[in-house]
Amino acid sequence: MIREEDEQAMLNLVNDMKTKLNSNIHKRHHSNQSLIYLFERLDEELSELKEEINKLVNTNNCMVSFPEDKDVWEYDYESEKLHILMECADIANFVMMIHANVSADRSRGEYTLIK
């Protein structure tokens, strides 16, 4: 049995995955995409996640000043965290797509797992 907090994290990720899939419903379905294409897209999404994490880490304690009539405010960590969550959902979706395509091929006997 998995920990309750891990199960909740999985449910949150699945909800974010659905949100991202719904926002891209107009695109070609993954069953019509090659594994190489899906893996390349996964690699691109991993790079985007790395960029978002670097922004968050490198702006630690960063202060941004506004015009004189405004106060100085801290970097918007919550917005950056949302970007990170959405990149994680993108990555999870591409992993799901690869898994689904290979599973479909395997059920047709096109691939075998070598142990």
CORWOLIN-V804674 format. One line per field, one symbol per residue. ss: DSSP state (a for helix, b for strand, c for the rest). phi: phi as a letter, one per 20 degrees, with the letter a starting at -180 (. if undefined). psi: psi as a letter, one per 30 degrees, with the letter a starting at -180 (. if undefined). A space follows every 10 residues. Layout:
BEGIN
ss=???
phi=???
psi=???
END
This chain:
BEGIN
ss=cccaaaaaaa aaaaaaaaaa aaacccccca aaccaaaaaa aaaaaaaaaa aaaaaaaacc ccbbcccccc ccbbccaaaa aaaaaaaaaa aaaaaaaaaa aaaaaaaccc ccccc
phi=.effffffff ffffffffgf fffdffegff fedfffffff fgfffffffg ffffgfffdg mfddedgged ffcfgeffff fffffffffg ffffffffff fffffffene ccedd
psi=klkeeeeeee eeeeeeeeee eefgfflkkf fgkleeeeee eeeeeeeeee eeeeeeefgk gkkkkllffl lkllkieeee eeeeeeeeee eeeeeeeeee eeeeeefggf llkk.
END
